[in-house]
Amino acid sequence: MSVQVWTFIIVGLSFILYIGIAIWTRAVSTKDFYVAGGGVSPVVNGMATAADWMSAASFISMAGLISFAGYDGSVYLMGWTGGYVLLALLLAPYLRKFGKFTVPDFIGERYYSQKARIVAVICALFVSFTYIAGQMRGVGIVFSRFLEVDINVGVIIGMAIVFIYSVLGGMKGITYTQVAQYVVLIFAYMVPAIFISIQMTGNPIPQLGMGGTAADGTWLLDKLDGLNEELGFAAYTDGSKPMIDVFCITAALMAGTAGLPHVIVRFFTVPRVKDARSSAGWALLFIAILYTTAPAVAVFVRTNLIETVSNKPYAEMPAWFHKWETAKLIAFEDKNNDGKIQYLKAADKNELSIDRDIMVLANPEIAGLPAWVVALVAAGGLAAALSTAAGLLLVISSAISHDLLRNAARLDITETGELRAARIAAGLSVILAGLLGIYPPGFVAQVVAFAFGLAAASFFPAIILGIFDKRTNKEGAISGMIAGLVFTTVMIVLMQSDKLLGMKAPVIKSVAGISAEGIGIVGMLLNVAITLIVSRFTPPPPEKIQLMIEDIRIPRGAGDASTR
């Protein structure tokens, strides 16, 4: 059977599974919709958290980014995994002890202010919509190639699927759907990685195969270094980013991970504080399986790609090459009219442009693996993108229905009315998310990096200071969140003005060597400085708030999450 037929079968069966789970676990109360009833086991929550956190950026884009950036791509591995450890150690147990539904809930209660809650809602919406743009873009890429439809049509199909199970099931449905999606995505990621590792190095463990020897007896990384240098690129194992930028991107991704509302809310779904810690550990284990494999996948696909296309006749290119051409994600321009593909670093001589987001998806085809493996990877990419999109949609809908309508606006609505409002908000959010997927501001991992920077600059300081500094007050937190968010947003727009505003060149390329992906850490430091300064020159929090903070920090007991 063809790749397309296999894709229809495997993707179709996975979608039936997701929708079936959503119907089976349909939310019937706000507690079900927001925190899955608060009774999810640590192992299940760990698996769901891993799927929620490992987005299209992790599955589709990260290895592709590393394959092009080489050593420089390691910042994404260090930042995202390090950030999860930061979240598990410093935030998850304390926020679960607090026992509410959302991050704006914590901000509003901790800083005893509806204004603080509203600012937190704005931050949550800003971060979530930026993040979700990358997920919908990933969905469109998968559909455009494997179902041979336009990227925009693919985004619309993804919107319809995620609408059904997120709006119907809420957090309860999303949690158990994400468990299934984790199984699909990790199987889809590991199977081709193992096959290609055996094919290229004879070692079935990709992590070891990456450091092993190729069929010709040379070390695989040495071989890739040589291939890159022959084409004018830097050696794969050499870095080109300034050390300050490496540090800032890594730190921004770490703090951003710990401040992502759709990940934090997962720890509200377990019964007890110790379960939050346990589920964080399980999630890290499940995440590590993919994250330790990604560098190997990047090496495999980069080596195979160069050997397949560089200086080879265009007429002899395999079918997968032309399929990606049709999807407009590979383009060949024969500048010297010799009929061969010149893949070079020099822009005036290079004849091949490749969207780096296709590398993982094209990997099994480039390696000549069976059609069912290619289709399996497509299903895995969709699972990764849709699982995170669903989590983000829940954050958006709960921010509007629970934090804005019920708590900030103090509307006298019943639980049924709040549940209806949450579903309407989720439906409208799906439409906006689809538009962002159709008109994304960059490639998937880059867009997601911006979202992490925004989370680092807005949420993270307010949460961490809210837990560990009793003197931080509402005036300081509000000022800091606004300053951090505005500064980081403005700087990203200025640094990406060529992509976001259609300008010929960015207004600012970098600040003291720090790129747009790392500028969030500067916004975070600005947030912390303003928060602490303003807090020290304004009245301290009320005594009951300070007692609440002490109670949160004592690692004992836990109440069920409540609607109040």
C-alpha positions as CSV (number, residue, x, y, z in Angstrom):
1,M,0.0,0.0,0.0
2,S,1.1,3.6,-0.6
3,V,2.1,6.1,2.1
4,Q,-1.1,8.0,1.6
5,V,-3.3,4.9,2.1
6,W,-1.3,3.9,5.2
7,T,-1.6,7.5,6.5
8,F,-5.4,7.4,6.1
9,I,-5.6,4.2,8.0
10,I,-3.3,5.0,10.9
11,V,-4.3,8.6,11.3
12,G,-7.9,7.7,10.9
13,L,-7.8,5.0,13.6
14,S,-5.9,7.4,15.9
15,F,-8.6,10.1,15.5
16,I,-11.3,7.6,16.1
17,L,-9.5,6.6,19.3
18,Y,-9.2,10.2,20.5
19,I,-12.8,11.1,19.8
20,G,-14.0,7.9,21.4
21,I,-12.1,8.7,24.6
22,A,-13.5,12.2,24.6
23,I,-17.0,10.9,24.4
24,W,-16.3,8.2,27.1
25,T,-14.8,10.8,29.5
26,R,-17.1,13.7,28.8
27,A,-17.0,16.5,31.4
28,V,-20.2,16.9,33.3
29,S,-19.0,19.6,35.8
30,T,-16.6,22.5,36.0
31,K,-14.3,20.4,38.1
32,D,-14.2,17.8,35.4
33,F,-13.7,20.4,32.7
34,Y,-10.9,22.3,34.5
35,V,-9.0,19.7,36.6
36,A,-10.4,16.3,35.4
37,G,-12.2,15.9,38.7
38,G,-8.9,16.2,40.7
39,G,-8.4,12.4,40.8
40,V,-5.9,11.5,38.1
41,S,-3.2,9.0,39.1
42,P,0.4,10.1,39.1
43,V,1.5,7.7,36.3
44,V,-1.5,8.7,34.1
45,N,-0.9,12.4,34.8
46,G,2.8,12.0,34.1
47,M,2.1,10.5,30.7
48,A,-0.6,13.1,29.9
49,T,1.8,15.9,31.0
50,A,4.5,14.5,28.8
51,A,2.2,14.6,25.8
52,D,0.9,18.0,26.7
53,W,4.4,19.4,27.0
54,M,6.0,17.6,24.0
55,S,4.4,19.7,21.3
56,A,4.9,19.9,17.6
57,A,8.0,21.8,18.4
58,S,9.4,18.7,20.3
59,F,8.2,16.1,17.8
60,I,8.3,17.8,14.4
61,S,10.7,20.8,14.7
62,M,13.3,20.2,17.4
63,A,15.3,17.5,15.6
64,G,15.0,19.4,12.4
65,L,16.3,22.5,14.0
66,I,19.2,20.6,15.5
67,S,20.0,19.0,12.2
68,F,20.4,22.5,10.7
69,A,22.0,24.3,13.7
70,G,24.1,21.4,14.9
71,Y,25.8,22.2,18.3
72,D,23.8,25.5,18.6
73,G,20.5,23.5,18.6
74,S,21.5,22.0,22.0
75,V,20.1,25.2,23.7
76,Y,16.6,23.8,23.1
77,L,17.4,20.5,24.6
78,M,19.0,22.1,27.7
79,G,16.4,24.8,28.1
80,W,13.3,22.7,27.8
81,T,14.4,19.7,29.8
82,G,16.1,21.9,32.5
83,G,12.9,24.0,32.7
84,Y,10.8,21.0,33.4
85,V,13.1,20.0,36.3
86,L,12.8,23.6,37.6
87,L,9.0,23.3,37.4
88,A,8.9,19.9,39.2
89,L,11.1,21.1,42.0
90,L,10.1,24.7,42.6
91,L,6.5,25.1,41.5
92,A,4.4,22.0,41.0
93,P,4.0,20.8,44.7
94,Y,3.3,24.3,46.0
95,L,0.7,25.2,43.3
96,R,-1.0,21.8,44.0
97,K,-1.0,22.6,47.7
98,F,-2.7,25.9,46.8
99,G,-5.5,23.8,45.3
100,K,-7.2,26.0,42.6
101,F,-8.0,25.6,39.0
102,T,-5.7,28.0,37.1
103,V,-2.6,30.1,37.2
104,P,-4.6,33.3,37.2
105,D,-6.5,31.8,40.2
106,F,-3.2,31.7,42.0
107,I,-2.1,35.1,40.9
108,G,-5.5,36.7,41.9
109,E,-5.6,35.0,45.3
110,R,-1.9,35.4,46.2
111,Y,-1.9,39.1,45.2
112,Y,-5.4,39.8,46.6
113,S,-6.3,41.7,43.5
114,Q,-8.7,41.4,40.6
115,K,-6.4,43.6,38.6
116,A,-3.6,41.1,39.1
117,R,-5.9,38.3,38.1
118,I,-6.8,40.2,34.9
119,V,-3.2,40.9,34.1
120,A,-2.5,37.2,34.6
121,V,-5.3,36.3,32.3
122,I,-4.0,38.6,29.6
123,C,-0.5,37.0,30.0
124,A,-2.1,33.5,29.8
125,L,-4.0,34.4,26.6
126,F,-0.9,36.1,25.0
127,V,1.4,33.2,25.8
128,S,-1.1,30.5,24.9
129,F,-2.1,32.0,21.5
130,T,1.6,32.5,20.6
131,Y,2.3,28.9,21.5
132,I,-0.8,27.4,19.8
133,A,0.2,29.1,16.5
134,G,3.2,26.7,16.3
135,Q,1.0,23.6,17.0
136,M,-1.5,24.4,14.2
137,R,1.3,25.1,11.8
138,G,2.7,21.7,12.6
139,V,-0.7,20.1,12.0
140,G,-0.9,21.9,8.6
141,I,2.5,20.6,7.6
142,V,1.7,17.0,8.4
143,F,-1.6,17.1,6.5
144,S,-0.2,18.9,3.5
145,R,2.3,16.2,2.8
146,F,0.7,13.0,3.9
147,L,-2.9,13.7,2.9
148,E,-1.7,15.8,0.0
149,V,-3.9,18.8,0.8
150,D,-3.0,22.5,1.1
151,I,-1.4,23.5,4.5
152,N,-4.4,25.7,5.2
153,V,-6.8,22.9,4.6
154,G,-4.7,20.7,6.9
155,V,-5.0,23.4,9.7
156,I,-8.8,23.4,9.3
157,I,-9.0,19.6,9.6
158,G,-6.8,19.8,12.8
159,M,-9.1,22.6,14.2
160,A,-12.1,20.3,13.7
161,I,-10.5,17.4,15.5
162,V,-9.2,19.3,18.5
163,F,-12.5,21.2,18.8
164,I,-14.4,17.9,19.2
165,Y,-12.4,16.4,22.0
166,S,-11.3,19.5,23.9
167,V,-14.7,21.2,23.9
168,L,-16.6,18.0,24.7
169,G,-14.3,16.4,27.2
170,G,-12.5,19.4,28.9
171,M,-9.5,18.5,31.1
172,K,-11.0,15.1,31.8
173,G,-11.3,14.1,28.2
174,I,-8.0,15.8,27.3
175,T,-6.1,14.0,30.0
176,Y,-7.0,10.5,28.9
177,T,-6.8,11.5,25.2
178,Q,-3.3,12.7,25.9
179,V,-2.3,9.4,27.4
180,A,-3.3,7.7,24.1
181,Q,-1.5,10.5,22.2
182,Y,1.7,9.9,24.2
183,V,1.7,6.3,23.3
184,V,1.2,7.1,19.6
185,L,3.8,9.9,19.4
186,I,6.6,8.0,21.3
187,F,6.1,4.8,19.3
188,A,6.1,6.9,16.1
189,Y,9.3,8.7,17.1
190,M,11.2,5.6,18.4
191,V,10.4,3.1,15.6
192,P,12.1,4.9,12.7
193,A,14.9,6.1,15.0
194,I,15.7,2.5,15.9
195,F,15.5,1.3,12.3
196,I,17.7,4.0,11.0
197,S,20.3,3.6,13.8
198,I,20.5,-0.1,12.9
199,Q,20.7,0.8,9.2
200,M,23.5,3.4,9.6
201,T,25.5,2.1,12.5
202,G,24.3,-1.4,13.3
203,N,23.4,-0.3,16.8
204,P,19.6,-0.5,17.8
205,I,19.9,2.2,20.4
206,P,19.8,5.6,18.7
207,Q,21.5,7.5,21.5
208,L,24.5,5.2,21.2
209,G,24.3,4.9,17.4
210,M,24.8,8.7,17.1
211,G,28.2,8.3,18.6
212,G,29.0,5.1,16.8
213,T,30.7,4.3,13.4
214,A,29.1,4.4,10.0
215,A,29.3,1.5,7.5
216,D,32.5,2.9,6.0
217,G,34.2,2.7,9.4
218,T,34.3,6.4,10.2
219,W,32.7,7.9,13.3
220,L,29.3,9.1,12.3
221,L,29.7,12.6,13.7
222,D,33.1,13.0,12.0
223,K,31.5,12.0,8.8
224,L,28.8,14.6,9.2
225,D,31.3,17.3,10.1
226,G,33.1,16.5,6.9
227,L,29.9,16.6,4.8
228,N,28.9,19.9,6.2
229,E,32.4,21.5,5.7
230,E,32.5,20.3,2.1
231,L,29.3,22.2,1.4
232,G,30.6,25.4,3.1
233,F,28.7,25.0,6.4
234,A,30.3,25.0,9.8
235,A,31.3,21.7,11.3
236,Y,28.2,20.1,12.8
237,T,29.8,19.8,16.2
238,D,31.0,23.4,16.3
239,G,28.8,26.3,17.7
240,S,28.4,29.7,16.2
241,K,26.2,31.5,18.7
242,P,27.7,33.9,21.2
243,M,28.0,32.3,24.6
244,I,25.7,35.1,26.1
245,D,23.0,34.1,23.6
246,V,23.3,30.4,24.4
247,F,23.0,31.2,28.1
248,C,20.0,33.5,27.6
249,I,18.1,31.2,25.3
250,T,18.6,28.3,27.6
251,A,17.6,30.4,30.7
252,A,14.6,31.8,28.9
253,L,13.4,28.4,27.8
254,M,13.9,27.0,31.4
255,A,12.0,29.9,33.1
256,G,9.4,29.8,30.3
257,T,8.8,26.1,30.7
258,A,8.2,26.6,34.5
259,G,5.8,29.5,33.7
260,L,3.7,27.8,31.0
261,P,0.1,27.8,32.3
262,H,-1.0,24.7,30.3
263,V,1.8,22.6,31.9
264,I,1.2,24.0,35.4
265,V,-2.5,23.2,35.4
266,R,-1.8,19.5,34.9
267,F,-0.5,19.3,38.5
268,F,-4.0,20.5,39.7
269,T,-5.5,17.2,38.4
270,V,-3.9,14.8,41.0
271,P,-5.4,14.1,44.4
272,R,-2.5,15.1,46.7
273,V,0.7,17.1,46.9
274,K,2.9,14.1,46.9
275,D,1.1,12.9,43.8
276,A,2.1,16.2,42.1
277,R,5.7,15.5,42.8
278,S,5.4,11.9,41.7
279,S,3.6,12.7,38.5
280,A,6.4,15.3,37.7
281,G,9.0,12.5,38.0
282,W,7.0,10.2,35.8
283,A,6.5,13.0,33.2
284,L,10.3,13.7,33.2
285,L,11.0,10.0,32.5
286,F,8.5,9.9,29.6
287,I,9.8,13.1,28.2
288,A,13.4,11.9,28.4
289,I,12.7,9.0,26.0
290,L,12.1,11.4,23.2
291,Y,14.5,14.2,24.2
292,T,17.5,11.9,24.4
293,T,16.6,10.5,21.0
294,A,16.2,13.8,19.2
295,P,19.9,14.6,18.7
296,A,20.4,11.1,17.2
297,V,17.5,11.7,14.8
298,A,19.0,15.0,13.8
299,V,22.4,13.4,13.0
300,F,20.8,10.6,11.0
301,V,18.5,12.8,8.9
302,R,21.2,15.4,8.2
303,T,23.6,12.8,7.0
304,N,21.1,11.0,4.9
305,L,19.8,14.2,3.4
306,I,23.2,15.5,2.3
307,E,24.1,12.1,0.8
308,T,20.8,11.8,-1.0
309,V,20.5,15.3,-2.6
310,S,23.9,17.1,-2.7
311,N,25.3,17.3,-6.2
312,K,22.9,14.7,-7.4
313,P,20.8,15.0,-10.7
314,Y,17.4,16.5,-10.0
315,A,15.8,14.0,-12.4
316,E,16.9,11.1,-10.2
317,M,15.4,12.5,-7.0
318,P,13.1,9.9,-5.2
319,A,9.3,10.4,-5.0
320,W,9.4,11.8,-1.5
321,F,11.4,14.8,-2.7
322,H,8.7,15.8,-5.3
323,K,5.9,15.2,-2.7
324,W,7.5,17.8,-0.4
325,E,8.0,20.1,-3.5
326,T,4.3,19.8,-4.1
327,A,3.6,20.8,-0.5
328,K,5.9,23.8,-1.1
329,L,8.2,22.9,1.7
330,I,11.2,22.0,-0.6
331,A,12.2,24.2,-3.5
332,F,14.8,23.6,-6.2
333,E,16.1,26.4,-8.5
334,D,18.7,25.3,-11.1
335,K,20.8,28.4,-11.1
336,N,23.7,27.0,-13.3
337,N,21.4,24.9,-15.5
338,D,23.4,21.7,-15.0
339,G,20.5,19.6,-13.8
340,K,22.2,18.9,-10.5
341,I,21.2,20.0,-7.1
342,Q,23.8,22.3,-5.5
343,Y,23.2,22.3,-1.8
344,L,25.6,24.9,-0.5
345,K,25.8,27.5,2.3
346,A,26.6,30.3,-0.2
347,A,23.3,31.9,-0.9
348,D,24.2,33.0,-4.4
349,K,25.1,29.4,-5.4
350,N,22.7,27.3,-3.3
351,E,19.9,25.8,-5.3
352,L,17.9,24.0,-2.6
353,S,15.7,25.5,0.1
354,I,14.3,23.2,2.8
355,D,11.7,24.0,5.5
356,R,13.4,22.6,8.6
357,D,10.0,21.5,10.0
358,I,9.9,18.7,7.5
359,M,13.1,16.9,8.6
360,V,11.6,14.5,11.2
361,L,8.6,13.8,9.0
362,A,10.7,13.1,5.9
363,N,13.3,11.2,7.8
364,P,11.9,7.6,7.3
365,E,11.3,8.4,3.6
366,I,14.8,9.7,3.1
367,A,16.1,6.5,4.8
368,G,13.9,4.3,2.6
369,L,11.8,2.8,5.4
370,P,8.5,1.0,4.7
371,A,5.4,3.1,4.0
372,W,3.7,2.1,7.3
373,V,6.6,3.7,9.2
374,V,6.2,6.9,7.2
375,A,2.5,7.0,8.0
376,L,3.2,6.2,11.7
377,V,5.4,9.3,11.9
378,A,2.6,11.4,10.5
379,A,0.3,10.1,13.1
380,G,2.9,10.9,15.8
381,G,3.4,14.4,14.6
382,L,-0.4,15.0,14.7
383,A,-0.6,13.5,18.2
384,A,2.1,15.8,19.5
385,A,0.6,18.9,18.0
386,L,-3.0,18.2,18.9
387,S,-2.3,17.1,22.5
388,T,-0.6,20.5,23.2
389,A,-3.2,22.5,21.3
390,A,-5.9,20.9,23.4
391,G,-4.1,21.8,26.6
392,L,-3.6,25.4,25.5
393,L,-7.3,25.7,24.4
394,L,-8.3,24.6,27.9
395,V,-6.1,27.3,29.5
396,I,-7.7,29.9,27.1
397,S,-11.2,28.8,27.8
398,S,-10.8,28.6,31.6
399,A,-9.1,32.0,31.7
400,I,-12.1,33.5,30.0
401,S,-14.9,31.6,31.7
402,H,-13.5,30.9,35.2
403,D,-11.1,33.8,35.7
404,L,-12.7,36.6,33.8
405,L,-16.4,35.9,33.9
406,R,-16.9,34.2,37.2
407,N,-14.1,35.7,39.4
408,A,-13.1,39.0,37.9
409,A,-16.4,40.2,36.5
410,R,-18.2,38.4,39.4
411,L,-21.1,37.4,37.1
412,D,-23.8,35.4,38.9
413,I,-23.7,32.3,36.7
414,T,-24.4,28.7,37.6
415,E,-22.0,25.9,37.2
416,T,-23.8,24.8,34.1
417,G,-23.6,28.4,32.7
418,E,-19.9,28.5,33.5
419,L,-19.3,25.2,31.7
420,R,-21.2,26.5,28.7
421,A,-19.2,29.6,28.6
422,A,-16.0,27.6,28.8
423,R,-17.0,25.5,25.8
424,I,-18.0,28.6,23.8
425,A,-14.7,30.2,24.6
426,A,-12.8,27.1,23.6
427,G,-14.7,27.0,20.3
428,L,-13.9,30.6,19.5
429,S,-10.3,30.0,20.5
430,V,-10.0,27.1,18.0
431,I,-11.0,29.5,15.2
432,L,-8.4,32.1,16.2
433,A,-5.8,29.3,16.7
434,G,-6.5,28.1,13.2
435,L,-5.9,31.6,11.8
436,L,-2.6,31.8,13.6
437,G,-1.6,28.4,12.1
438,I,-2.4,29.7,8.6
439,Y,-0.5,32.9,9.2
440,P,2.3,31.8,11.6
441,P,5.1,34.3,12.5
442,G,8.0,31.8,12.0
443,F,8.8,28.1,11.9
444,V,7.4,25.9,14.6
445,A,10.2,25.7,17.2
446,Q,11.0,29.4,16.8
447,V,7.3,30.4,17.4
448,V,7.3,28.2,20.5
449,A,10.5,29.7,21.7
450,F,8.9,33.1,21.6
451,A,6.0,31.8,23.7
452,F,8.5,30.5,26.3
453,G,10.2,33.9,26.4
454,L,6.9,35.6,27.0
455,A,6.0,33.1,29.8
456,A,9.4,33.7,31.4
457,A,9.1,37.4,31.3
458,S,5.5,37.5,32.6
459,F,4.4,34.5,34.7
460,F,7.5,33.0,36.1
461,P,8.6,35.8,38.4
462,A,5.1,36.4,39.7
463,I,4.7,32.7,40.6
464,I,8.2,32.1,42.1
465,L,8.2,35.3,44.1
466,G,4.6,34.6,45.1
467,I,5.7,31.3,46.7
468,F,9.0,32.3,48.2
469,D,8.8,36.0,49.0
470,K,6.1,37.0,51.4
471,R,6.9,40.7,51.0
472,T,6.0,40.7,47.3
473,N,2.7,42.5,47.0
474,K,0.0,43.2,44.4
475,E,1.5,46.5,43.2
476,G,4.9,45.0,42.6
477,A,3.5,41.9,40.8
478,I,1.2,43.8,38.5
479,S,4.0,46.3,37.6
480,G,6.5,43.5,37.0
481,M,4.2,41.4,34.8
482,I,3.2,44.3,32.6
483,A,6.8,45.5,32.3
484,G,8.1,42.1,31.5
485,L,5.4,41.2,29.0
486,V,5.5,44.6,27.2
487,F,9.3,44.8,27.0
488,T,9.6,41.2,25.7
489,T,6.8,41.6,23.1
490,V,8.2,44.8,21.8
491,M,11.7,43.4,21.5
492,I,10.6,40.3,19.7
493,V,8.6,42.4,17.2
494,L,11.6,44.6,16.6
495,M,14.0,41.7,16.2
496,Q,11.6,39.8,14.0
497,S,10.1,42.8,12.1
498,D,11.2,41.3,8.8
499,K,9.0,38.2,9.4
500,L,6.2,39.8,11.5
501,L,5.9,43.2,9.7
502,G,7.1,42.3,6.3
503,M,10.1,44.7,6.5
504,K,13.3,44.1,4.4
505,A,15.4,43.7,7.5
506,P,14.8,43.5,11.3
507,V,14.9,46.9,13.1
508,I,17.2,45.3,15.7
509,K,19.2,42.1,15.1
510,S,20.2,41.5,18.6
511,V,20.8,43.2,22.0
512,A,24.4,42.8,23.3
513,G,24.5,39.5,21.4
514,I,21.1,38.3,22.7
515,S,18.6,37.1,20.0
516,A,14.8,37.2,20.0
517,E,14.7,33.6,21.3
518,G,16.7,34.7,24.4
519,I,15.4,38.2,25.1
520,G,12.7,36.8,27.4
521,I,15.3,36.3,30.1
522,V,16.1,40.1,30.0
523,G,12.3,40.7,30.3
524,M,12.2,38.3,33.3
525,L,15.1,40.1,35.1
526,L,13.3,43.4,34.4
527,N,10.1,41.9,35.9
528,V,11.9,40.7,39.0
529,A,13.7,44.0,39.5
530,I,10.5,46.1,39.2
531,T,8.5,43.7,41.3
532,L,10.9,43.8,44.2
533,I,11.5,47.5,44.1
534,V,7.8,48.5,43.9
535,S,7.0,45.9,46.6
536,R,9.5,47.5,49.0
537,F,8.1,51.0,48.5
538,T,4.5,50.0,48.9
539,P,2.5,48.4,51.8
540,P,3.2,44.7,52.5
541,P,0.6,42.0,51.8
542,P,-2.2,41.5,54.4
543,E,-1.3,39.1,57.2
544,K,-3.8,36.5,56.0
545,I,-2.0,36.4,52.7
546,Q,1.4,35.9,54.3
547,L,-0.1,33.1,56.4
548,M,-1.5,31.5,53.3
549,I,2.0,31.6,51.7
550,E,3.5,29.9,54.7
551,D,0.8,27.3,54.6
552,I,1.5,26.6,50.8
553,R,5.2,26.2,51.5
554,I,4.7,23.6,54.3
555,P,5.0,20.2,52.5
556,R,2.1,18.5,54.2
557,G,-1.6,17.8,53.4
558,A,-3.6,18.9,50.5
559,G,-7.2,19.8,49.8
560,D,-9.2,18.9,46.7
561,A,-9.2,21.6,44.0
562,S,-12.4,23.6,44.4
563,T,-14.4,25.9,42.2
564,R,-14.0,28.8,44.7
